[in-house]
């Protein structure tokens, strides 16, 4: 996986659920969302973003969660940003 080019953020060892998720994915050789590094680096500052994202993508809405994920993935693709 391409690095984010933020070594201090990517190398963060602060205790966080995201730090554990990152290590598990790295150990398995699997890809994972790079934003997890920011969540692990600043867990208190990013917890509202995680809640917001979950509510937008998973909360009650006229569109299914799958359709919302598809829209987010397509938007990221159009912005040349890996989703």
N, C-alpha and C positions, 0 to 999 in steps of 0.2 A: 504494500500500500504506500502511495506517495506521502511523504511527511508534510505537515502543515507549515514547516519552516519556522516553528516557534519552539525551539528546543527546551526552554524553561517550562513551557506549558505542557509539552508532550512528555517530559521527563518527570513530571510532578508525582510525588509519592504520598500526597496527603490522604488520610483515610477518607474514603468516599465510596458509596455504592458504585459510582462510575469507574473509579480506579480498579475495583475488582472486576467489573465487566470488561474493561479494556485489557487487563492482564489475561483473563480467560480467553478472550478472542485472539489475542496475540499468541498465546500458548497453543491454541488450536490452529493457528495460521489462517484464521478467518478475517474477512474484512468487517469493519464496523464504522458507524458514523463518526467522523472526525470531530464533530462538535462535543463528543463525550470528553475529549481532552479539556475543553474549556469548562464543562460541568464539573470535572474532577478538580481542576485548578481553582475554581472559585465556586464551590458548592452553594454557599449561602447566597451569593449574588445571582446565581443562575437557576435556583430552584423555582422561582416564579416563571421563568421561561419554559422549564420542563412542564410545569402545571398548565401553562397557557397552551403549549403544543399539544399536550394530551387532550385537553378540553376541545381544542379546535378539530383535531383529527379523530377523536373517539367519542366526544359528547353527543348528546341528542341533536339531530339536524335532519333536514330534508334529504341530504345526500348520505349514502352509506360510507362507513369508514374507508372501505376499499376505493370508492370513487374519489374521496378526498385525498387519499394517498396517491392515487393516479394523477390527480391534478397537481399535487405538490411535486411529484417526480417529473412530470412534463414541464412544469415551470422551471425547475432546477435544470433540466436538460436545455431548455431554451436560453437559460442564463449561462450555459456552459459550466455548470456547477454539478459535480457528482452528488447525487442524492443518497 
